[in-house]
């Protein structure tokens, strides 16, 4: 649970707080905001087959994905631009795909469906 909470904290700038940055600092239109979220989704969808290729559950990927997302968001705060935001959203989509596939598998292993 702590790892999921940590991941969610790292995801805040890529989620809810992004709209404020996009409108007030980057002056993005609603279409631009939607395009950034779509970029994140496409990166996650493209990464999902890689995450699912290995049948092993790797709990160590949970902190790695959380750290990757946290590090990817740092440049957005220090130098907000379309490039840093785009990088954060792509990294966020990739990290999210790895985190969620392993989190769900780990949770299912701990709490089997028959329980």
C-alpha positions in Angstrom: 0.0 0.0 0.0 2.8 2.4 0.8 4.3 1.9 -2.7 0.9 2.7 -4.3 0.6 5.8 -2.2 4.1 6.9 -3.2 3.4 6.3 -6.8 0.2 8.4 -6.6 2.1 11.2 -4.9 4.6 11.2 -7.8 1.7 11.1 -10.3 0.0 14.2 -8.9 2.1 16.7 -11.1 1.3 14.5 -14.1 -2.4 14.5 -13.2 -4.4 17.0 -11.4 -1.7 19.7 -10.9 -0.8 19.5 -14.6 -3.9 21.4 -15.7 -2.9 24.5 -13.7 0.6 24.4 -15.1 -0.7 23.9 -18.6 -3.1 26.7 -18.5 -1.3 29.3 -16.5 2.4 28.7 -17.4 2.5 26.9 -20.7 -0.8 28.5 -22.1 -1.9 25.2 -23.6 -5.4 24.9 -25.1 -7.8 22.2 -23.9 -6.7 20.3 -27.0 -3.0 20.5 -26.0 -3.9 19.3 -22.5 -5.8 16.4 -23.9 -2.9 15.6 -26.3 -0.5 15.4 -23.3 -2.8 12.9 -21.5 -3.2 11.0 -24.8 0.6 10.9 -25.1 0.8 9.3 -21.6 -1.8 6.7 -22.5 -0.1 5.8 -25.8 3.2 5.4 -24.0 1.5 3.1 -21.5 -0.2 1.1 -24.2 3.0 0.7 -26.2 4.8 -0.4 -23.1 2.2 -2.9 -21.8 3.3 -5.8 -24.1 6.8 -5.4 -22.7 5.6 -5.5 -19.1 3.4 -8.5 -19.8 6.0 -10.5 -21.7 7.7 -11.8 -18.6 5.4 -14.0 -16.5 7.4 -13.4 -13.3 6.1 -11.0 -10.7 8.9 -8.5 -9.8 8.1 -6.6 -6.7 11.2 -4.5 -7.2 9.7 -2.9 -10.2 7.2 -1.1 -7.9 9.8 1.2 -6.3 11.7 1.5 -9.6 8.6 2.7 -11.4 7.8 5.1 -8.6 11.3 6.5 -8.7 11.3 6.8 -12.5 8.1 8.8 -12.4 9.4 11.0 -9.6 12.6 11.7 -11.4 10.8 12.4 -14.7 8.6 15.0 -13.1 11.5 17.0 -11.6 12.5 18.8 -14.8 8.9 20.0 -15.2 9.2 21.9 -12.0 12.6 23.4 -12.6 12.2 24.2 -16.4 8.5 23.9 -17.4 8.3 23.5 -21.2 6.5 21.3 -23.7 9.6 19.2 -23.9 9.9 18.5 -20.2 6.2 18.0 -19.9 6.2 15.6 -22.9 9.1 13.7 -21.4 7.3 13.4 -18.0 4.1 12.2 -19.6 5.9 9.5 -21.7 7.9 8.4 -18.7 4.7 8.5 -16.6 2.9 6.2 -19.1 5.8 3.8 -19.1 6.1 3.8 -15.4 2.4 3.4 -14.9 2.2 0.4 -17.2 5.0 -1.4 -15.3 3.7 -0.4 -11.9 0.1 -1.4 -12.5 0.8 -4.7 -14.1 3.1 -5.8 -11.3 1.0 -4.3 -8.6 -2.1 -6.2 -9.8 -0.1 -9.4 -10.1 1.4 -9.1 -6.7 -1.9 -8.3 -5.1 -3.5 -11.3 -6.8 -0.7 -13.5 -5.6 -1.1 -12.3 -2.0 -4.9 -12.4 -2.1 -5.8 -15.2 -4.4 -9.1 -15.0 -6.3 -10.6 -18.0 -4.4 -10.2 -16.1 -1.0 
